[in-house]
Amino acid sequence: MINSDSNIILKYRGNGIGYYSMSDDYITIGQLASHDESEVEIHEHEFYEIVKSINNMSKLLIIATIFCFTSLSAHGQDVVKTNQTDSLDIIGLYENLPEIMVVGERPIVKLEDGKLSYNIPILLERIPADNAFDALKNIPGINVKNENVDFAGQPLTLIIDGKINAMSYQQVVDRLKMIPAEQIEKVEFMLSTPARYHVREASLNIITKRHKGNKHFSGQVQGGYTQSKYAAGEAKGNILYSNNKLTIDASYSYTNINAYAEAEHEAHHPLNNEKVAYYDLTTNRNKGHSHQYRTGIDYQFTANHALNVAYTGGWTSYKSNNNTTGNSIAKQSSDGHNYLHNVDLYYNLPFGLQITAVYTHYEAPKDQLLDGKLYETEKNLVASSRQKINKWMVAADQMHSLQNGWGLSYGVKAQFTNNNSFQATQTADGEVLPEATSSVDIDERIVNTYFGFNKQIGKNISIDASVAAENFHTPQWNEWRVYPTVNAIWNVNEHHLFNLSFSSNAEYPSYWSTMNSIHYSSTYSEIWGNPNLKPTSSYNFSLMWQLNRRYTFVAFANFKPNFSAQLPYQPSDRFAVIMKEVNFNHRNTYGIQASAQFSAGQWLNGNVFIVGQYIQDKCDDFFDLPFNRSKFSVITGGMASFLLNKQAQSQIYSKSILSVQCNSRCL
């Protein structure tokens, strides 16, 4: 039985004993009046189980009973009780309690506070994952390739528990890989992220499970083995402890790096009005060790008053060796270390104010040797480099929930970064190469303030809009920019949902790319810095239509003035290839994406997507080769899981699942 609020009424022998909310995924227990006016009282410590499965009509069969009862009594009727120390197994539920079986639709996605919220526990039942990052691949339409996450051709920013952080994208990915997939409660998808999150454009907000107010202790240990040309492995573990107001979590992961790669180059080099054939094959062997660790302490004073402190650290050492054969004969070796120390402090006050303070220290020293020969030219070079980053960030964010569905948000953020880096290159006899030697000591300052509002119109329409003003200050730039953001969702009915969004952003060049220096990566290749790089602006429009919560269609357009990319160039006066990051006039992208979920009984579940996009690039200032080109590409991908075995005996329930993921691209 389903009431008008889409809640499943759980009934036992004709009486309502509770209801299961399909929208909020929880069970409410207490006194409910049944159809014959009698009442059922719910007490504590009587134990039942909740079992979920999928029938052949892609419906979710919910065999739901209430746990944590001591007694169950009905006025005017006899009710069967179980022992307080016992629980009903799956077979027993089928045999003894058929009256409470309720069949209902449980969608994996719902509209929640103006965001699309994906129920990760349900997705994990269909397609398993080892960690939080891998679980993102299960979301329909999400494409993950080389650890880059995008949707409809647009890269996604990853947020954890809605909290601002100062770590890089790769460092956030490493953090998610340490979180068990079972620890994820939901993932919020935003095509246009409100300014209160301090990120722009599209994003995924990964929400972890909370155990506040309960006594809880859990841990998990995982191991992995990868066999490619060489074997590699990883091990990780985590512990979560909660005792009423205090929660402590700790995690650690170790990765044994043992990778192999090949790169093949073939070119017809223009040299002195002739075309000279060139070919080389480079093999790479990369070995090393990576350690990632984190500890967090959370203290909940009251429901909306909490303090959270967390430390995240990382240490990676590696040794990389390149061996090049062909027209170029060379050996290159690199020895390096990466260090990360990050401390986060979050303080939430009862009146909606959140104060954030973050400190990050990152250091990456590296030594390189190059010994090679290209025709008659020899290069014997020794290079040392180090990047050292210190970053401080403070933010204050205020939110108000007002009457009639209105909400207001405003805040300020200040971020200060010091980049102290150098690169020194010399020949084997100690001669310093000035063009390949440089150092920087740059102070960067970012000040951001924003204002936003959200409005819920009835039950079906939500609007979230904000505008941020930001000053970016370095020795090279000192400019203000304004970033508007709009996100509107219309939930027409349970079959149709539309999402219209607009966002804007600016990306400033990296420190290394603006250094006025040359890095000799091989006897043939040179990487040039470009101190004249400009920041890239970005304007994104998208319209999404979701059909029956299973099929999603997105039309999108992206405009990027001053788009930058690293391109190769072959000078005609010498034998070399120059890799240099340059600004285009623009890059404009138009496209359509379609994605769908599918299932076949209980043995097959998965999702597929296809993206078609048209990209136009124009660049008038690329050495002596200006270009204006267009291309159309099609990207497809998907994931499927096959249920190989399922057994239910006594109190033991087990499943064996095989998962397959694929991606392809056609130009």
Secondary structure in CASP SS format (residue, H / E / C, confidence):
PFRMAT SS
TARGET T0000
AUTHOR 0000-0000-0000
METHOD secondary structure of the structure
MODEL  1
M C 1.00
I E 1.00
N C 1.00
S C 1.00
D C 1.00
S C 1.00
N E 1.00
I E 1.00
I E 1.00
L E 1.00
K E 1.00
Y E 1.00
R C 1.00
G C 1.00
N E 1.00
G E 1.00
I E 1.00
G E 1.00
Y E 1.00
Y E 1.00
S E 1.00
M C 1.00
S C 1.00
D C 1.00
D C 1.00
Y E 1.00
I E 1.00
T E 1.00
I E 1.00
G C 1.00
Q C 1.00
L E 1.00
A E 1.00
S C 1.00
H C 1.00
D C 1.00
E C 1.00
S C 1.00
E E 1.00
V E 1.00
E E 1.00
I E 1.00
H C 1.00
E C 1.00
H C 1.00
E C 1.00
F C 1.00
Y C 1.00
E C 1.00
I E 1.00
V E 1.00
K E 1.00
S E 1.00
I E 1.00
N C 1.00
N C 1.00
M C 1.00
S C 1.00
K C 1.00
L E 1.00
L E 1.00
I E 1.00
I E 1.00
A E 1.00
T C 1.00
I C 1.00
F C 1.00
C C 1.00
F C 1.00
T C 1.00
S C 1.00
L E 1.00
S E 1.00
A E 1.00
H C 1.00
G C 1.00
Q E 1.00
D C 1.00
V C 1.00
V C 1.00
K C 1.00
T C 1.00
N C 1.00
Q C 1.00
T C 1.00
D C 1.00
S C 1.00
L C 1.00
D C 1.00
I H 1.00
I H 1.00
G H 1.00
L H 1.00
Y H 1.00
E H 1.00
N H 1.00
L C 1.00
P H 1.00
E H 1.00
I H 1.00
M E 1.00
V E 1.00
V E 1.00
G E 1.00
E C 1.00
R C 1.00
P C 1.00
I C 1.00
V E 1.00
K E 1.00
L E 1.00
E E 1.00
D C 1.00
G C 1.00
K E 1.00
L E 1.00
S E 1.00
Y E 1.00
N E 1.00
I H 1.00
P H 1.00
I H 1.00
L H 1.00
L H 1.00
E H 1.00
R H 1.00
I C 1.00
P C 1.00
A C 1.00
D C 1.00
N E 1.00
A H 1.00
F H 1.00
D H 1.00
A H 1.00
L H 1.00
K H 1.00
N H 1.00
I C 1.00
P C 1.00
G C 1.00
I E 1.00
N E 1.00
V E 1.00
K E 1.00
N C 1.00
E C 1.00
N E 1.00
V E 1.00
D E 1.00
F E 1.00
A C 1.00
G C 1.00
Q E 1.00
P E 1.00
L C 1.00
T E 1.00
L E 1.00
I E 1.00
I E 1.00
D C 1.00
G C 1.00
K E 1.00
I C 1.00
N C 1.00
A C 1.00
M C 1.00
S C 1.00
Y H 1.00
Q H 1.00
Q H 1.00
V H 1.00
V H 1.00
D H 1.00
R H 1.00
L H 1.00
K H 1.00
M C 1.00
I C 1.00
P E 1.00
A H 1.00
E H 1.00
Q H 1.00
I E 1.00
E E 1.00
K E 1.00
V E 1.00
E E 1.00
F E 1.00
M E 1.00
L C 1.00
S C 1.00
T C 1.00
P C 1.00
A H 1.00
R H 1.00
Y H 1.00
H C 1.00
V C 1.00
R C 1.00
E C 1.00
A C 1.00
S E 1.00
L E 1.00
N E 1.00
I E 1.00
I E 1.00
T E 1.00
K C 1.00
R C 1.00
H C 1.00
K C 1.00
G C 1.00
N C 1.00
K E 1.00
H E 1.00
F E 1.00
S E 1.00
G E 1.00
Q E 1.00
V E 1.00
Q E 1.00
G E 1.00
G E 1.00
Y E 1.00
T E 1.00
Q E 1.00
S C 1.00
K C 1.00
Y C 1.00
A E 1.00
A E 1.00
G E 1.00
E E 1.00
A E 1.00
K E 1.00
G E 1.00
N E 1.00
I E 1.00
L E 1.00
Y E 1.00
S E 1.00
N E 1.00
N C 1.00
K C 1.00
L E 1.00
T E 1.00
I E 1.00
D E 1.00
A E 1.00
S E 1.00
Y E 1.00
S E 1.00
Y E 1.00
T E 1.00
N E 1.00
I E 1.00
N E 1.00
A E 1.00
Y E 1.00
A E 1.00
E E 1.00
A E 1.00
E E 1.00
H E 1.00
E E 1.00
A E 1.00
H E 1.00
H E 1.00
P E 1.00
L E 1.00
N C 1.00
N C 1.00
E E 1.00
K E 1.00
V E 1.00
A E 1.00
Y E 1.00
Y E 1.00
D E 1.00
L E 1.00
T E 1.00
T E 1.00
N E 1.00
R E 1.00
N E 1.00
K E 1.00
G E 1.00
H E 1.00
S E 1.00
H E 1.00
Q E 1.00
Y E 1.00
R E 1.00
T E 1.00
G E 1.00
I E 1.00
D E 1.00
Y E 1.00
Q E 1.00
F E 1.00
T E 1.00
A C 1.00
N C 1.00
H E 1.00
A E 1.00
L E 1.00
N E 1.00
V E 1.00
A E 1.00
Y E 1.00
T E 1.00
G E 1.00
G E 1.00
W E 1.00
T E 1.00
S E 1.00
Y E 1.00
K E 1.00
S E 1.00
N E 1.00
N E 1.00
N E 1.00
T E 1.00
T E 1.00
G E 1.00
N C 1.00
S E 1.00
I E 1.00
A E 1.00
K E 1.00
Q E 1.00
S E 1.00
S E 1.00
D E 1.00
G E 1.00
H E 1.00
N E 1.00
Y E 1.00
L E 1.00
H E 1.00
N E 1.00
V E 1.00
D E 1.00
L E 1.00
Y E 1.00
Y E 1.00
N E 1.00
L C 1.00
P C 1.00
F C 1.00
G C 1.00
L E 1.00
Q E 1.00
I E 1.00
T E 1.00
A E 1.00
V E 1.00
Y E 1.00
T E 1.00
H E 1.00
Y E 1.00
E E 1.00
A E 1.00
P E 1.00
K E 1.00
D E 1.00
Q E 1.00
L E 1.00
L E 1.00
D E 1.00
G E 1.00
K E 1.00
L E 1.00
Y C 1.00
E C 1.00
T E 1.00
E E 1.00
K E 1.00
N E 1.00
L E 1.00
V E 1.00
A E 1.00
S E 1.00
S E 1.00
R E 1.00
Q E 1.00
K E 1.00
I E 1.00
N E 1.00
K E 1.00
W E 1.00
M E 1.00
V E 1.00
A E 1.00
A E 1.00
D E 1.00
Q E 1.00
M E 1.00
H E 1.00
S E 1.00
L C 1.00
Q H 1.00
N H 1.00
G H 1.00
W E 1.00
G E 1.00
L E 1.00
S E 1.00
Y E 1.00
G E 1.00
V E 1.00
K E 1.00
A E 1.00
Q E 1.00
F E 1.00
T E 1.00
N E 1.00
N E 1.00
N E 1.00
S E 1.00
F E 1.00
Q E 1.00
A E 1.00
T E 1.00
Q E 1.00
T E 1.00
A C 1.00
D C 1.00
G C 1.00
E C 1.00
V E 1.00
L C 1.00
P H 1.00
E H 1.00
A H 1.00
T C 1.00
S E 1.00
S E 1.00
V E 1.00
D E 1.00
I E 1.00
D E 1.00
E E 1.00
R E 1.00
I E 1.00
V E 1.00
N E 1.00
T E 1.00
Y E 1.00
F E 1.00
G E 1.00
F E 1.00
N E 1.00
K E 1.00
Q E 1.00
I E 1.00
G C 1.00
K C 1.00
N C 1.00
I E 1.00
S E 1.00
I E 1.00
D E 1.00
A E 1.00
S E 1.00
V E 1.00
A E 1.00
A E 1.00
E E 1.00
N E 1.00
F E 1.00
H E 1.00
T C 1.00
P C 1.00
Q C 1.00
W C 1.00
N E 1.00
E E 1.00
W E 1.00
R E 1.00
V E 1.00
Y E 1.00
P E 1.00
T E 1.00
V E 1.00
N E 1.00
A E 1.00
I E 1.00
W E 1.00
N E 1.00
V C 1.00
N C 1.00
E C 1.00
H C 1.00
H E 1.00
L E 1.00
F E 1.00
N E 1.00
L E 1.00
S E 1.00
F E 1.00
S E 1.00
S E 1.00
N E 1.00
A E 1.00
E E 1.00
Y C 1.00
P C 1.00
S C 1.00
Y C 1.00
W H 1.00
S H 1.00
T H 1.00
M C 1.00
N C 1.00
S C 1.00
I E 1.00
H E 1.00
Y E 1.00
S C 1.00
S C 1.00
T C 1.00
Y C 1.00
S E 1.00
E E 1.00
I E 1.00
W E 1.00
G C 1.00
N C 1.00
P C 1.00
N C 1.00
L C 1.00
K C 1.00
P C 1.00
T E 1.00
S E 1.00
S E 1.00
Y E 1.00
N E 1.00
F E 1.00
S E 1.00
L E 1.00
M E 1.00
W E 1.00
Q E 1.00
L E 1.00
N C 1.00
R C 1.00
R C 1.00
Y E 1.00
T E 1.00
F E 1.00
V E 1.00
A E 1.00
F E 1.00
A E 1.00
N E 1.00
F E 1.00
K E 1.00
P E 1.00
N C 1.00
F C 1.00
S E 1.00
A E 1.00
Q E 1.00
L E 1.00
P E 1.00
Y E 1.00
Q C 1.00
P C 1.00
S C 1.00
D C 1.00
R C 1.00
F C 1.00
A C 1.00
V E 1.00
I E 1.00
M E 1.00
K E 1.00
E E 1.00
V E 1.00
N E 1.00
F C 1.00
N C 1.00
H E 1.00
R E 1.00
N E 1.00
T E 1.00
Y E 1.00
G E 1.00
I E 1.00
Q E 1.00
A E 1.00
S E 1.00
A E 1.00
Q E 1.00
F E 1.00
S E 1.00
A E 1.00
G C 1.00
Q C 1.00
W C 1.00
L E 1.00
N E 1.00
G E 1.00
N E 1.00
V E 1.00
F E 1.00
I E 1.00
V E 1.00
G E 1.00
Q E 1.00
Y E 1.00
I E 1.00
Q E 1.00
D E 1.00
K E 1.00
C E 1.00
D C 1.00
D C 1.00
F C 1.00
F C 1.00
D C 1.00
L C 1.00
P C 1.00
F E 1.00
N E 1.00
R E 1.00
S E 1.00
K E 1.00
F E 1.00
S E 1.00
V E 1.00
I E 1.00
T E 1.00
G E 1.00
G E 1.00
M E 1.00
A E 1.00
S E 1.00
F E 1.00
L E 1.00
L E 1.00
N E 1.00
K E 1.00
Q E 1.00
A E 1.00
Q E 1.00
S C 1.00
Q C 1.00
I E 1.00
Y E 1.00
S E 1.00
K E 1.00
S E 1.00
I E 1.00
L E 1.00
S E 1.00
V E 1.00
Q E 1.00
C E 1.00
N E 1.00
S E 1.00
R E 1.00
C E 1.00
L C 1.00
END
